[in-house]
Structures are given as structure tokens and as C-alpha cells.
Amino acid sequence: MSKNLIDNWIALAEYDIETSKAMLLSGRYIYVAFTSQQCIEKILKAHYVKEKKTTPPYTHNLKRLISELSFFGELNLEQSTFIEYLNTYYIESRYTEELNEISKSLKKKQATELFEQSKKLFQWLKKKI
């Protein structure tokens, strides 16, 4: 698979983490969570393309994606736990009940922590490419 495809996944992930930051600043906390999840998904898909030399699976499951990568065993407990937590924030837009439930539980403090952890994980993953 081409370097251009890998670079495209990385660019999309970078765009998502910047969007997450913008959503945090604007108080749209659901989308902090969603775009953070998308950022990590896309950087994992960049790794997948690089390692497997094939199209990544059509999944939003971060645990599944990372478990298929060579550095899976390098994750520390904090990273592994965070990936499981972040995995719950993939939002299927057609389910408005899900949006309502998340919006009740996600406040500024949680969204800020989620963003900071996502950014840290993203930077770690990006360095590994």
C-alpha cells in the first residue's frame, strides 16, 4: 500500500484531534469525545496499512484495531484502559438516545481529560509510524 494512503490517514487523524480541541473550546463536549475517538481510530488505521499492507477493516472498534498491530504488547495499563474507555464514544449519528445519554454524563472536566489523554495517545502512536 502506498505511503500516500498512510499519510492520508495521519492527516485525517490530525484534523480530528484539532477538531476535538475546537469542540472543547466551544463547549461541545460530545464532539470532543467523538472526534477524539475518530482521531485514534484513524491513526490506528494508518498503522494497519503500514504493517499489513492492506486496507484496514471496516470497524470503529479501537480494541480490535490495536490488537492486530505489532506493538499491541507495548501498551501500558493506562493506555489500554483509555482505549477501552474511548471506544465507547463512537457515536452512530442515527441514535439520538445515545447522544442524549452521553451529553448528560460528559462535562467540561471529563471532556478536557479525555482530550488530553487522546492527544497524548495520538502523539505516542504517531511517533511509532
C-alpha positions as CSV (number, residue, x, y, z in Angstrom):
1,M,0.0,0.0,0.0
2,S,1.2,3.5,-0.8
3,K,2.8,6.0,1.6
4,N,0.2,8.4,0.3
5,L,-2.6,6.3,1.9
6,I,-0.7,6.2,5.2
7,D,-0.1,9.9,5.1
8,N,-3.8,10.5,4.3
9,W,-4.9,8.5,7.4
10,I,-2.4,10.5,9.5
11,A,-3.7,13.8,8.1
12,L,-7.3,12.8,8.9
13,A,-6.3,11.9,12.4
14,E,-4.5,15.2,12.9
15,Y,-7.6,17.0,11.6
16,D,-9.8,15.2,14.1
17,I,-7.6,16.0,17.1
18,E,-7.6,19.6,16.1
19,T,-11.4,19.4,15.7
20,S,-11.6,17.9,19.2
21,K,-9.7,20.8,20.6
22,A,-12.0,23.3,18.8
23,M,-15.0,21.4,20.2
24,L,-13.6,21.6,23.7
25,L,-13.1,25.3,23.4
26,S,-16.6,25.8,22.2
27,G,-18.2,23.6,24.9
28,R,-19.4,20.9,22.5
29,Y,-18.3,18.0,24.7
30,I,-20.0,15.2,22.9
31,Y,-18.0,16.0,19.9
32,V,-14.7,16.2,21.9
33,A,-15.3,12.6,22.7
34,F,-16.4,11.6,19.2
35,T,-13.6,13.3,17.3
36,S,-11.0,12.1,19.8
37,Q,-12.2,8.5,19.2
38,Q,-12.1,9.2,15.4
39,C,-8.5,10.5,15.7
40,I,-7.3,7.4,17.4
41,E,-9.2,5.2,15.0
42,K,-7.6,6.9,12.0
43,I,-4.0,6.8,13.4
44,L,-4.5,3.1,14.1
45,K,-5.7,2.6,10.6
46,A,-2.5,4.3,9.3
47,H,-0.5,1.8,11.3
48,Y,-2.7,-1.0,10.0
49,V,-2.0,0.0,6.4
50,K,1.7,0.3,7.1
51,E,2.1,-3.0,8.8
52,K,-0.4,-5.2,6.9
53,K,-0.1,-3.5,3.5
54,T,-3.8,-3.8,3.0
55,T,-7.0,-1.9,3.6
56,P,-7.9,-1.7,7.3
57,P,-11.1,-3.5,8.5
58,Y,-14.3,-1.6,8.3
59,T,-14.6,-1.2,12.1
60,H,-14.7,1.6,14.6
61,N,-13.6,-0.8,17.4
62,L,-10.3,0.6,18.7
63,K,-9.5,-2.5,20.7
64,R,-9.9,-4.7,17.7
65,L,-7.7,-2.5,15.5
66,I,-4.9,-2.2,18.1
67,S,-4.9,-5.8,19.0
68,E,-4.0,-6.7,15.4
69,L,-0.9,-4.4,15.4
70,S,2.7,-5.5,16.2
71,F,3.1,-3.0,19.1
72,F,-0.1,-4.1,21.0
73,G,2.1,-5.6,23.7
74,E,3.8,-2.2,24.3
75,L,0.6,-0.6,25.6
76,N,0.8,0.3,29.3
77,L,-2.2,-0.2,31.6
78,E,-3.2,3.4,31.3
79,Q,-3.2,3.4,27.5
80,S,-5.1,0.1,27.3
81,T,-7.7,1.3,29.8
82,F,-8.1,4.6,28.0
83,I,-8.6,2.8,24.6
84,E,-11.4,0.8,26.1
85,Y,-13.0,3.9,27.6
86,L,-12.6,5.9,24.3
87,N,-14.0,3.0,22.4
88,T,-17.4,3.7,24.0
89,Y,-17.5,7.2,22.4
90,Y,-18.0,6.1,18.8
91,I,-21.4,7.6,18.1
92,E,-23.7,6.3,15.4
93,S,-25.4,9.5,14.3
94,R,-28.7,7.8,13.8
95,Y,-29.1,7.0,17.5
96,T,-30.2,10.3,19.2
97,E,-30.8,8.4,22.5
98,E,-27.1,7.7,22.6
99,L,-26.3,11.4,22.2
100,N,-28.7,12.4,24.9
101,E,-27.2,9.9,27.4
102,I,-23.6,10.9,26.6
103,S,-24.4,14.6,26.9
104,K,-25.7,14.1,30.4
105,S,-22.5,12.4,31.6
106,L,-19.8,14.4,29.7
107,K,-19.0,17.7,31.3
108,K,-16.1,20.1,30.8
109,K,-13.7,18.4,33.3
110,Q,-14.3,14.9,31.7
111,A,-14.1,16.3,28.2
112,T,-10.8,18.1,29.0
113,E,-9.3,15.0,30.5
114,L,-10.5,12.9,27.5
115,F,-9.0,15.4,25.1
116,E,-5.6,15.5,26.9
117,Q,-5.4,11.7,27.1
118,S,-6.4,11.4,23.4
119,K,-3.7,13.9,22.4
120,K,-1.1,12.1,24.4
121,L,-2.0,8.7,22.9
122,F,-2.2,10.2,19.4
123,Q,1.3,11.6,19.8
124,W,2.7,8.3,21.0
125,L,1.0,6.4,18.2
126,K,2.2,8.9,15.6
127,K,5.8,8.6,16.8
128,K,5.5,4.8,16.2
129,I,4.8,5.2,12.5
